Amino acid sequence: MINWLPRTCVVIPTLNAGIFLSECLESLYSTQGKRAIGLTILVLDGGSVDFTHDIVSFYQQKYGSIQLSKFPGSHPGQRITP
């Protein structure tokens, strides 16, 4: 029997959404439970000037499965092409 955990990737586009981001991330981790081991979160930031980056840094240290990509000058509804 093969023992494996499903992988889940959540993408969160954001721009100055620090006030909502902490609650969003807590909700994701609490609903995943033991499956959070297979959880990866990508935060795509459009150039926030609030505390969004501080919140992402906090959760990176707490869980380690969050990645922040910065795209200054874009906005959450815009298509982001790396």
DOLOBA-301970 format. One record per residue (C-alpha): x negated, y, z; residue in one letter. Coordinates in pm, whole numbers, plus 50000, padded with zeros to 5 digits. Layout:
      c1      c2      c3   type
       X       Y       Z      A
...
//
This chain:
      c1      c2      c3   type
   50000   50000   50000      M
   49868   50344   49907      I
   49892   50609   50178      N
   49918   50959   50033      W
   50071   51293   50113      L
   50256   51495   49851      P
   50092   51824   49753      R
   50293   52145   49759      T
   50181   52480   49623      C
   50375   52797   49703      V
   50305   53121   49516      V
   50395   53448   49689      I
   50370   53765   49476      P
   50342   54070   49702      T
   50292   54445   49708      L
   50297   54623   50044      N
   50506   54342   50190      A
   50308   54296   50510      G
   50619   54352   50720      I
   50778   54041   50567      F
   50473   53825   50496      L
   50412   53694   50849      S
   50769   53572   50883      E
   50751   53414   50537      C
   50430   53225   50616      L
   50554   53110   50958      E
   50871   52982   50794      S
   50673   52785   50534      L
   50448   52620   50791      Y
   50730   52544   51037      S
   50951   52380   50773      T
   50663   52171   50636      Q
   50577   52012   50971      G
   50328   51728   50919      K
   50350   51781   50544      R
   50172   52118   50592      A
   49850   51920   50548      I
   49932   51904   50175      G
   50047   52269   50156      L
   49858   52535   49962      T
   49978   52894   49957      I
   49866   53144   49695      L
   49929   53510   49778      V
   49908   53723   49463      L
   49868   54084   49571      D
   49935   54376   49338      G
   49719   54626   49528      G
   49877   54656   49871      S
   49772   54948   50091      V
   49950   54825   50404      D
   49836   54543   50637      F
   49912   54260   50391      T
   49544   54161   50365      H
   49510   54151   50745      D
   49803   53912   50772      I
   49662   53685   50501      V
   49323   53684   50679      S
   49490   53588   51007      F
   49671   53293   50849      Y
   49360   53188   50656      Q
   49182   53150   50989      Q
   49481   52980   51151      K
   49561   52726   50877      Y
   49290   52757   50611      G
   49521   52667   50324      S
   49600   53020   50203      I
   49428   53190   49912      Q
   49450   53562   49834      L
   49410   53688   49478      S
   49403   54065   49429      K
   49545   54224   49116      F
   49536   54600   49182      P
   49762   54814   48969      G
   50018   54539   48906      S
   50350   54484   49077      H
   50536   54171   49196      P
   50769   54155   48896      G
   50490   54186   48642      Q
   50332   53886   48475      R
   49982   53839   48616      I
   49722   53706   48376      T
   49380   53636   48531      P
//
